[in-house]
């Protein structure tokens, strides 16, 4: 699902948990480590919203990385450069095709002159055709891709540009999170000397190195990120926000991405352990079992594709249903809002 949908689902999920007593009293939302108070906190809504986006921090194209001042600025500049390069490519191909038509205009006019109803307009049609190819190249990429031969060439070269753009964004994201981890670790060594800070440093490294929809989308990610959030919120004196964070985080994985065709991993670490063992030359049944376990996914129908028409429709309907559930619950159980 896209970032905006995850934002809405995370906030509505928290609002429902904080409003409906039977859901709020479930052990998963109220236990020794996590407590979601009744009543909707505006700060809690913001926390749930942020944690709902945090799950996609391992993707260079995610909403949270667009919101990040460092990665966001780089992504925007890179995206603009990518668009410009593709426009220049279409312009270059368009000018080339236009020049080719003009170069062979006598032959083309002669051929068109033999066609009934077109013959007397052969010259106009030839030059108009060259102008249209140039115009389409500048104004409409989708149509340009469907032009025989030249569209194929454009798609191939365009894919190379897109791949280079994504690699650059990924590299920037990697350097941002690795750099942040190192700076935080150095600051901790020289000022705080708090061993718990190193867990946050490790998480920043995990964001940088793990592929999308692996560690951050797994049970391990939920546990480790919630522990880190709990540390931060308790330091700030707002420990209850851990529950808000937890609801937002799991809503992304188990109440949203679980409906996609890719699904979500049950566990992620077994797969990476298996890959490491295979790299050092260990190949046995245990490694095979680890690899298979790491590839197990949780999926629920309708198995949508993010960005597709059907996927977008499902997201809208799903959010509307959650909103209706929230409104009805809020009125039935006498819900309330508070700032903190």
C-alpha positions in Angstrom: 0.0 0.0 0.0 1.1 3.6 -0.5 2.4 5.9 2.2 -0.8 8.0 2.5 -2.9 4.8 3.0 -0.5 3.6 5.7 -0.8 6.9 7.5 -4.6 6.7 7.6 -4.7 3.1 8.5 -2.2 3.6 11.3 -4.1 6.5 12.8 -7.5 4.8 12.5 -6.2 1.6 14.0 -4.8 3.5 17.0 -8.1 5.4 17.4 -10.1 2.2 17.3 -7.9 0.5 19.9 -8.1 3.5 22.2 -11.9 3.7 21.9 -13.2 0.1 21.9 -12.9 -1.5 25.4 -13.0 -5.1 24.2 -10.1 -4.4 21.8 -8.2 -2.2 24.2 -8.3 -4.9 26.9 -6.6 -7.5 24.6 -3.3 -8.8 26.0 -1.5 -7.6 22.9 -2.4 -4.0 23.6 -2.3 -4.0 27.4 0.4 -6.0 29.1 3.6 -5.7 31.1 5.4 -3.9 28.3 2.7 -2.2 26.2 -0.2 -0.1 27.4 -2.6 1.8 25.2 -4.7 4.1 27.4 -8.4 4.6 26.6 -9.1 8.0 25.0 -7.5 9.2 21.8 -4.4 11.3 22.3 -3.5 13.7 19.5 0.2 13.1 20.3 -0.6 9.4 20.1 -2.2 9.8 16.7 0.9 11.5 15.5 3.1 8.7 16.9 1.0 6.0 15.3 1.1 7.8 12.0 4.9 8.1 12.1 5.5 4.5 13.2 3.1 3.4 10.4 5.5 5.1 7.9 8.7 4.0 9.6 8.2 0.4 8.5 9.0 1.5 4.9 12.2 3.4 5.9 14.2 0.7 4.2 12.8 1.8 0.8 14.5 4.8 -0.9 11.1 5.8 -2.5 9.0 5.6 0.7 7.0 8.5 2.0 9.1 8.7 5.2 12.3 9.0 3.3 10.7 11.8 1.2 9.8 13.5 4.5 13.4 13.1 5.8 15.2 16.4 5.0 18.4 14.7 3.9 17.0 11.8 1.8 14.0 13.8 0.8 15.9 16.6 -0.8 18.2 14.2 -2.6 15.3 12.2 -3.8 13.6 15.3 -5.2 16.7 16.5 -7.0 17.4 13.1 -8.4 13.8 12.7 -9.5 13.9 16.1 -11.3 17.2 15.2 -13.0 15.7 11.8 -14.0 12.7 13.5 -15.6 14.9 16.0 -17.4 17.2 13.3 -18.8 14.1 11.3 -20.0 12.7 14.5 -21.6 16.1 15.2 -23.3 16.2 11.6 -24.5 12.7 11.8 -26.0 13.7 15.2 -27.6 16.8 13.7 -29.0 15.0 10.7 -30.4 12.2 12.9 -31.7 14.6 15.3 -33.4 16.4 12.3 -34.9 13.2 10.8 -36.2 12.0 14.2 -37.4 15.3 14.6 -39.3 15.1 11.1 -40.7 11.6 11.8 -42.1 12.7 15.1 -43.6 15.8 13.4 -45.0 13.7 10.8 -46.7 10.8 13.2 -47.4 10.9 12.7 -51.2 10.5 9.0 -50.9 7.8 9.2 -48.3 5.8 11.8 -50.3 6.1 9.7 -53.4 4.7 6.7 -51.5 1.9 8.6 -49.9 1.0 10.2 -53.3 -0.1 6.8 -54.5 -2.7 6.4 -51.7 -6.2 7.4 -52.5 -7.6 10.4 -50.7 -4.1 11.2 -49.2 -2.1 11.7 -52.4 -2.9 15.4 -52.8 -1.9 16.0 -49.2 1.2 13.8 -49.2 3.6 16.7 -48.6 1.6 18.2 -45.7 1.1 14.7 -44.1 4.9 14.0 -44.3 6.0 17.2 -42.6 3.0 17.1 -40.2 4.0 13.6 -39.2 7.6 14.7 -38.4 6.2 17.5 -36.2 3.8 15.2 -34.4 6.6 12.7 -33.5 8.6 15.6 -32.1 5.6 17.0 -30.2 4.6 13.6 -28.7 8.2 13.1 -27.5 8.0 16.3 -25.4 4.4 16.1 -24.2 3.4 12.4 -23.7 5.8 9.7 -22.6 3.1 7.0 -22.5 2.2 7.4 -26.2 5.9 7.7 -27.1 6.7 4.3 -25.6 4.1 2.7 -27.9 5.6 4.0 -31.1 7.1 1.1 -33.0 10.9 0.7 -32.9 11.7 4.2 -31.5 9.4 3.4 -28.5 11.3 0.2 -27.8 14.7 2.1 -28.0 13.3 4.8 -25.6 12.0 2.2 -23.1 15.4 0.5 -23.0 17.4 3.7 -22.5 14.7 5.1 -20.1 15.1 2.0 -17.9 18.8 2.5 -17.7 18.2 6.1 -16.5 15.6 4.9 -13.9 17.9 2.2 -12.6 20.8 4.7 -12.2 18.4 7.1 -10.4 17.2 4.4 -8.0 20.8 3.2 -7.3 21.8 6.8 -6.5 18.8 7.2 -4.2 19.6 3.9 -2.5 23.2 4.9 -2.0 22.2 8.3 -0.5 19.8 6.6 1.9 22.5 4.1 2.9 25.0 6.8 3.6 22.4 8.9 5.5 21.4 6.1 7.9 25.0 4.7 8.3 26.3 8.3 8.9 23.5 9.0 11.4 24.3 5.8 13.2 28.0 6.6 13.5 27.4 10.2 14.6 24.9 9.0 17.3 27.4 6.3 18.5 30.2 8.9 18.7 28.0 11.3 20.6 27.0 8.5 23.0 30.6 7.6 23.6 31.7 11.2 24.3 28.6 12.5 26.2 25.9 10.0 27.2 27.7 6.6 27.6 24.3 4.8 27.5 24.5 1.3 26.2 20.8 1.3 25.1 21.7 4.0 22.5 23.7 1.4 20.6 20.5 -0.5 19.9 19.2 2.5 18.0 22.5 2.8 16.1 22.1 -0.9 15.1 18.6 -0.2 13.9 19.7 2.7 11.7 22.2 0.3 10.2 19.5 -2.3 9.6 17.4 0.3 7.8 20.4 1.0 5.5 21.4 -2.6 4.7 18.3 -4.8 4.7 16.2 -5.0 1.5 12.7 -3.7 1.5 10.0 -5.9 3.1 12.4 -8.0 5.1 13.6 -7.2 8.6 11.4 -4.1 9.2 8.3 -6.0 8.1 8.9 -9.0 10.3 8.2 -10.0 13.9 11.8 -9.3 14.8 11.5 -5.7 13.4 8.3 -5.2 15.4 10.0 -6.3 18.7 13.3 -4.5 18.3 11.8 -1.2 17.0 9.1 -1.2 19.8 11.8 -1.8 22.4 13.8 1.1 21.0 10.7 3.3 20.9 9.9 2.4 24.5 13.4 3.5 25.6 13.0 6.9 23.8 9.5 7.6 25.1 10.4 6.6 28.7 13.3 8.9 28.6 11.0 11.7 27.4 8.5 10.8 30.2 5.7 9.6 27.9 6.0 5.9 28.2 2.4 5.3 27.1 3.3 6.4 23.6 5.0 3.1 23.2 1.6 1.5 22.8 0.6 4.1 20.1 3.9 3.4 18.3 3.3 -0.4 18.5 -0.3 -0.1 17.1 0.9 2.1 14.2 3.8 -0.2 13.4 1.8 -3.5 13.3 -1.1 -1.9 11.4 1.3 -1.3 8.5 2.4 -5.0 8.4 -0.5 -7.1 9.6 -3.5 -4.8 8.8 -2.3 -3.5 5.5 0.7 -5.1 3.6 -0.6 -8.6 4.5 -3.3 -8.0 1.8 -0.7 -7.4 -0.9 0.4 -10.1 -3.3 4.0 -9.9 -1.9 2.7 -10.5 1.6 4.9 -10.1 4.7 7.6 -12.4 6.1 6.8 -14.4 9.2 10.5 -14.2 10.2 13.3 -12.6 8.4 16.5 -13.5 10.3 16.5 -17.2 9.4 16.9 -16.4 5.8 19.9 -14.0 6.4 21.5 -16.5 8.7 21.1 -19.2 6.0 22.6 -16.9 3.4 25.6 -16.2 5.6 26.2 -19.9 6.4 26.1 -20.7 2.6 28.6 -18.0 1.9 31.1 -19.5 4.3 30.6 -22.9 2.8 28.1 -24.6 5.1 25.4 -26.5 3.2 23.3 -28.9 5.1 19.7 -29.7 6.1 19.7 -27.1 8.9 20.7 -24.3 6.5 18.0 -25.5 4.0 15.3 -25.4 6.8 16.5 -21.9 7.9 16.3 -20.7 4.3 12.8 -22.1 3.8 11.6 -20.7 7.1 12.9 -17.2 6.2 10.9 -17.3 2.9 7.5 -18.1 4.5 5.0 -15.3 4.0 1.7 -14.2 5.5 -0.8 -13.3 2.9 -4.6 -12.6 2.9 -6.9 -12.0 -0.1 -7.4 -10.0 -2.2 -3.6 -10.0 -2.8 -3.5 -6.5 -4.3 -0.8 -4.8 -6.3 0.3 -1.4 -4.9 -0.4 1.3 -7.3 -2.8 -0.7 -9.5 -6.4 0.5 -10.1 -7.8 -2.5 -8.2 -5.2 -1.9 -5.4 -6.1 1.8 -5.1 -9.8 0.9 -5.0 -9.3 -1.7 -2.2 -7.3 0.8 -0.2 -10.0 3.4 -0.4 -12.8 0.9 0.6 -10.6 -0.5 3.4 -10.0 3.0 4.9 -13.7 3.9 4.6 -14.6 0.8 6.5 -12.1 1.5 9.2 -13.4 5.1 9.4 -17.0 3.9 9.8 -15.9 1.4 12.5 -14.2 4.2 14.3 -17.1 6.7 14.1 -19.6 4.1 15.2 -17.3 3.0 18.1 -16.6 6.5 19.1 -20.4 7.2 19.5 -21.3 3.9 21.1 -18.5 3.9 23.7 -18.4 7.6 24.3 -14.9 8.2 23.0 -12.9 11.3 23.8 -9.9 13.2 22.5 -7.0 14.7 24.5 -3.8 16.4 23.6 -1.4 14.2 25.5 
